[in-house]
Amino acid sequence: MSGAALGIEIVVVFFLALFLLHRYADFRKQQRMVLFGTLLAWYLCFLIVFILPLDISTVSTIALIHHQSSVLSIPFFKKHLTWMKMVTSNLVCYKPWSYIPDGIMPVFWRVVYWTSQCLTWLLLPFMQSYARSGGFSITGKIKTALIENAIYYGTYLLIFGSLLIYVAVHPQWHLSWYELQTIGITAANTWGLFLLVLLLGYGLVEIPRSYWNASRRGHLLIKTYFKAAKLMTEKADAEENLEDVMEEVRKVQESIKYNHPLRKYIDTILRKCPVEYQEKMGRNMDDYEDFDDKQNTYPSEKNLVKLHKQVIYAVQRHNRTHVQWQILLQQAMHLEDVAKNETSSAHQFVHSFPSTEPTSWLSPYLYTPTVEWYWECLLRQWFYRLLAVLLSLFSVGVVWSECTFFSTRPVLSLFAVFIQLAERDYNYLYIEMACFITIFFLCTCVYSTVFRIRVFNYYYLASHHQTDAYSLQFSGMLFCRLTPPLCLNFLGLIHMDSAISHQLKEQTAYTSIMGSMRVLSFIANGFYIYYPMLILLLCIATYFSLGTRCLNLLGFQQFVGDNEMTSDLIDEGKELIRREKRKRQRTEDGENRRREWKERYGNTREDTARNRNRNEAAEMTETNYSDTYSRTGRGTERDSIELLEDAEPLDFNAETLSDDPLEADSTRHVPGRYLSMSSSRSRIFDDV
């Protein structure tokens, strides 16, 4: 089983990253390069988080083996080797099933770490500019990406060159390549730790509070109304922006005709437009006129590139707001249904409208209306409250450990105490589970904050496949920059980093790749120890919603309970939801009426159609007979008399007609002799 755990986790983490990417990205519309870069960045970061507990348990195993070897190497114990083996037979170290052989982890960490750093500092910024570019060719997109990243890469080269010159001027430093590499890693981790503390301080408070608020259905419904009002404003703005951009596209495509050299660029832009706009522009377009350079002024290729970029952005934003509006409507209606069903004595959950989300074939058998009522109206709120309390206790433990992890005698960090107790009993499973749960909670606090951040419309991770390429790659950059310092901070919490704990212990393979922080002692002994204490202040600020209140004062509408603007938006959102419910109710009533009409008159229509076919066949036979008769030239007066005799019984008589209006209508429109059915008797002789 050597290395089996490593292989299993590599496969599981890949599918986890693929699942999350599928939730936020659209595999059919996004560029393959964007999907591959984001998937690789997310996969490597998740891999670091999941594999680190195995590295820690492997180090504990190696430490025990070295301890037993050192004990048996003492001369006294060598003389009594047989007796010692009998005494320590119960303490002989056994390798757990998750033990990773020597030499694998250093190579693994080296590949994973340097690949992620190349992605976040070199490739992803370039790919980000490439995907956002409005160029029409690969060469044009690469050129635009290089120009946009010139300042970005130039800053790195300037800093690196300055450091090399500084080291060359001071030969007493004698820095080797390994030490220069450590300085670079330390600089990247310092930047990541600075951002990590900000995100972690927010997540430690907001995640437990979000579950506690989710158990308060009244509060959740009011907040949903608030979101509906804000989203409707954004949706209207997106529609207006799309209309303006489409109007600009219409003007350009009308001026550039089919044989213009820039026409291929117009066709590319039109393919990015919504289908209804494409059809409208196609109907209003007369594209058979030749262009005349002397009479008209045409946009340049640079202007078309800019217009192409605007079209992509406007269409993506319009689609995103439309999908989010439908999802928010479904959530609001569901919360209103829960509020109505709470007082139900039948304990059967009743929906106002059928759900539009697809359900599995097991749902009708397992998630019955009775089960749904007990979960939605009774058990869910208590489950969320219990989960919020547990997460709150975990957050308090993290904050306490972040403020005291530098103390090794006595050991004040709670997580260090738990790991050391497990090491004494050589309980490898407990070590792995404790490490995994702790680092998973830290990653959840940090990564969830990354998913919640929204920087206007430039960076926004929207679920249900509505995230654009720029936001996907920016999230990959953040993950690659935050994960290494997060893991180092976790190793410091459990006293597995000798640069912080100042203990002579067996180091993990991950720490050996990071290098010794003693090269920069002011960072190892100062910044890495005291800066994480700011988490306490950030947690207090997040608890009192200071950031939300500041944004609200600056004009950014935020959900603040004691604010007049918030109350107005809640009322507006409630009216919007009520209006949408009335619209859906009218649509559903119309469908029900059509369904009832079809069920009631469906058979009658079939009989009417059958009679119509029979009458048409009779008319064809009579018409053929009359044509043949006229060609033979037989009789004149006798023929007229026979026609009159045939026509007289077909005079209008209300008693002979069917009571069914559909039958009457169908009979009225049949050609041939049935046209004689009229309220005027004189029209009988018209055919004659």
Protein Blocks (a to p, Z undefined) as FASTA:
>chain_A
ZZklmmmmmmmmmmmmmmmmmmmpcfklmcfklmmmmmmmmmmmmmmmmmmmmmmmmmmm
mmmmmmmmmmmmpmklmmmmmmmmmmmmmmpccddfklccehklmmmmmmmmmmmmmmmm
mmmmmmmmmmmpccfbfklmmmmmmmmmmmmmmmmmmmmmmmmmmmmmmmmnopafklmm
mmmmmmmmmmmmmmmmmmmmmmmmmmmmmmmmmmmmmlmmmmmmmmmmmmmmmmmmmmmm
mmmmmmmmmmmmmmmcfkbfklmmmmmmmmmpcfklmmmmmmmpcfkbccdfklpccddf
klmmmmmmmmmmmmmmmmmmmmmmmmmmmmmmmmmmmmmmmmpcklpacdfbdcfbdcdf
klmmmmgfklmmmmmmmmmmmmmmmmmmmmmmmmmmmmmmmmmmmpmbdcfbfklmmmmm
mmmnopaklmmmmmmmmmmmmmmmmmmmmmmpcghjlbccdehhiacfklmmmmmmmmmm
mmmmmmmmmmmmnopafklnopacdddfklmmnopaklmmmlmmmmmmmmmmmmmmmmmm
mmnommmmmmmmnopacddfkbfklmmmmmmmmmmmmmmmmmmmmmmmmmmmmmmmmmmm
mmmmmmmmmmmmmmmmmmmmmmmmmmmmmmnopajklmmmmmmmmmmmmpccfklpcfbl
klmmmmmmpghjllmpcfbfklmmmmZZ
